[in-house]
Amino acid sequence: MSGMFDKESFMQKWCNKAHEVFTDWSSLIYKGKQVFFENEFVCRCAQKHIKARISTLLMLMLFEARKYADVPFKIMSGCRCEAHNRDMGGKPLSDHLDGQISLENGKKVDMITVGVDVSIANNRFKIIQALMAVGFNRFVFYRNKNIVHVGLDTRNPSEQFIIE
């Protein structure tokens, strides 16, 4: 883990960005390399028509967690269109669905769930600890998938560890 993370200062600075769409992908530089790319968060269906509409707060929290853990994060799932969500066995009101989550000041912004690969055993604890350190407080673990879903969807209860 790299240093301490001041969650309170971070939230004071960035929580007003929760309902803005993140667009500055080239700013996500850590140790000289860009660590997240927009194409990691787009719908992975054949049509590729759902753009990555990620909350600025969620993206900055992921970035801070990535730096804190000091290990790579592989994004396994981001935004999904309804057809792809259905094909993946997702729930009808899945946190992955584009345009379902938030309507504030006339802007639709997703505060979606992101699936993070935790298959590398040595990194698993570091990733979970870092996600918690930056303020994620709802985790869904899937048996036999090595994925943890984290997000900021306020429709679901927080402070939970769910195993499905």
C-alpha positions in Angstrom: 0.0 0.0 0.0 1.3 3.4 -0.8 1.0 5.9 2.1 -2.1 7.0 3.9 -5.3 8.2 2.2 -7.2 11.2 3.6 -10.8 10.2 2.8 -12.4 13.2 4.5 -10.3 15.8 2.5 -10.9 13.8 -0.7 -14.7 13.8 -0.2 -14.8 17.5 0.7 -13.0 18.3 -2.5 -14.8 16.0 -4.9 -18.2 14.9 -3.6 -19.9 17.8 -5.5 -18.7 16.0 -8.7 -20.9 12.9 -8.1 -23.4 13.9 -10.8 -21.0 15.0 -13.4 -19.9 12.7 -16.3 -16.1 12.0 -16.2 -14.4 13.1 -19.4 -10.7 13.7 -18.6 -9.4 10.2 -19.2 -5.9 11.4 -20.0 -5.5 12.7 -16.5 -5.5 9.3 -14.9 -1.7 9.0 -14.8 0.1 7.0 -12.1 3.8 6.3 -12.2 4.0 7.8 -15.7 1.3 5.5 -17.1 -2.4 6.0 -17.8 -4.1 3.5 -15.6 -7.8 3.6 -16.8 -9.2 4.1 -20.3 -12.7 4.9 -21.4 -13.0 1.7 -23.4 -12.7 -0.3 -20.2 -16.1 1.1 -19.1 -18.2 1.0 -22.3 -20.8 -1.7 -22.9 -19.1 -4.8 -24.3 -21.9 -5.8 -26.6 -21.5 -6.3 -30.3 -23.0 -2.9 -31.0 -20.7 -0.9 -28.8 -23.2 1.9 -28.7 -23.2 2.7 -24.9 -20.5 5.2 -24.1 -18.8 5.2 -20.7 -20.9 7.6 -18.7 -19.1 7.3 -15.4 -19.6 9.7 -12.4 -16.5 11.9 -11.9 -16.6 11.0 -8.2 -16.7 7.2 -8.9 -13.8 7.5 -11.4 -11.7 9.6 -9.0 -12.4 7.2 -6.2 -11.2 4.3 -8.4 -8.1 6.2 -9.4 -7.2 7.0 -5.8 -7.9 3.3 -4.8 -5.6 2.2 -7.7 -2.8 4.5 -6.4 -3.3 3.5 -2.8 -3.2 -0.3 -3.6 -0.3 0.2 -5.9 -1.3 -2.8 -8.0 -3.2 -2.9 -11.3 -7.0 -2.9 -11.4 -8.6 -4.7 -14.3 -12.1 -3.4 -15.0 -14.3 -6.4 -15.9 -17.6 -4.6 -16.4 -18.8 -1.1 -16.6 -21.8 0.3 -18.5 -24.2 -2.0 -20.2 -27.1 -1.6 -22.6 -30.3 -3.4 -21.7 -29.8 -6.2 -24.3 -26.3 -7.0 -23.1 -27.3 -6.8 -19.5 -30.0 -9.4 -20.2 -27.6 -11.6 -22.1 -25.2 -11.5 -19.2 -27.9 -12.5 -16.8 -28.0 -9.1 -15.2 -30.9 -7.9 -13.1 -33.6 -5.8 -14.7 -32.5 -2.8 -12.6 -28.8 -3.6 -12.7 -26.4 -0.9 -11.5 -24.6 -1.4 -14.8 -27.5 -0.1 -16.9 -26.9 3.2 -18.6 -29.2 6.0 -17.7 -31.0 4.3 -14.9 -29.4 5.7 -11.8 -29.5 9.5 -11.4 -31.4 12.4 -12.8 -30.3 15.6 -11.2 -30.5 19.2 -12.5 -31.8 17.7 -15.8 -28.6 15.6 -16.3 -28.7 11.9 -16.4 -25.4 10.5 -14.9 -24.6 7.0 -14.0 -23.2 6.1 -10.7 -22.7 2.6 -11.8 -21.2 -0.5 -10.4 -17.8 -1.5 -11.7 -16.6 -5.1 -11.7 -12.9 -5.3 -10.6 -10.9 -8.5 -11.3 -9.5 -9.8 -8.0 -8.2 -13.1 -9.4 -4.6 -12.5 -8.4 -4.5 -13.7 -4.8 -1.6 -11.5 -3.8 -3.5 -8.4 -4.9 -7.0 -9.3 -3.7 -6.6 -7.9 -0.2 -4.7 -4.8 -1.3 -7.5 -4.0 -3.8 -10.4 -4.5 -1.3 -8.5 -2.6 1.4 -7.8 0.3 -1.0 -11.5 0.4 -2.2 -12.6 0.6 1.4 -10.0 3.3 2.2 -11.3 5.7 -0.4 -14.9 5.3 0.6 -16.5 2.4 -1.3 -18.8 0.7 1.2 -20.9 -1.8 -0.8 -19.2 -4.8 -2.2 -20.7 -7.7 -4.1 -18.5 -10.8 -4.5 -19.4 -13.6 -6.9 -18.5 -17.1 -6.1 -16.1 -18.7 -8.6 -15.8 -15.4 -10.7 -13.0 -13.5 -8.9 -14.8 -10.3 -9.4 -15.9 -7.7 -6.8 -18.5 -5.2 -7.8 -18.3 -1.7 -6.2 -20.3 1.4 -6.9 -22.1 4.4 -5.7 -25.7 3.6 -6.6 -27.7 5.1 -3.8 -30.7 2.9 -4.6 -29.0 0.0 -2.9 -28.1 -0.3 0.8 -24.5 0.7 1.7 -22.1 -0.8 4.2 -22.6 -4.3 2.9 -20.6 -7.3 1.8 -22.7 -9.5 -0.4 -21.7 -12.9 -1.7 -23.8 -14.3 -4.5 
